[in-house]
């Protein structure tokens, strides 16, 4: 996080305006489908015609894969120490 501006809000004793940049990491879960070579598929087809065991079949079941993305965002915030617990009101742009 980088702060580019920080100043006391006019009319307030313990409230500051903060402006800057931060890194935000988000994630999404997507389905990933197995990919097999043509040779593997042909081999499986030949084995299947010979009534192969179920343990030898190709599994096409998709699996969940988490993909992460990090981007830099501008932000503005109001930081207040007026109460017993400091508060931080943040807006990403």
C-alpha positions, 0 to 999 in steps of 0.5 A, a space after each residue: 500500500 502506498 499513501 499519496 495524500 493524508 490530511 486532517 478533515 476540516 472541522 474534525 479533530 480526529 478524522 483524516 482523509 487518506 488517498 493512495 494505491 493498494 494491491 488487491 488480490 481476488 480469486 474465482 473458482 473455475 471448473 477445469 476439465 481433464 485434457 488427454 492426448 489423442 493417443 490416450 483416448 484411442 488407447 482407452 477406446 481400444 481397451 474399452 472394446 475389450 471390456 476393460 476394468 472400470 479402474 482403467 477408464 479415462 476420468 473426464 470429471 471436472 475439478 475445482 481450481 482456484 485462480 488468483 488475480 492481483 491488481 493495483 487499485 486507487 483508494 480513498 478512505 476516512 480514518 477516524 479515532 473519535 470512538 473507543 475503536 478506530 474506524 476505517 471507511 475505504 472506497 476502491 476505485 
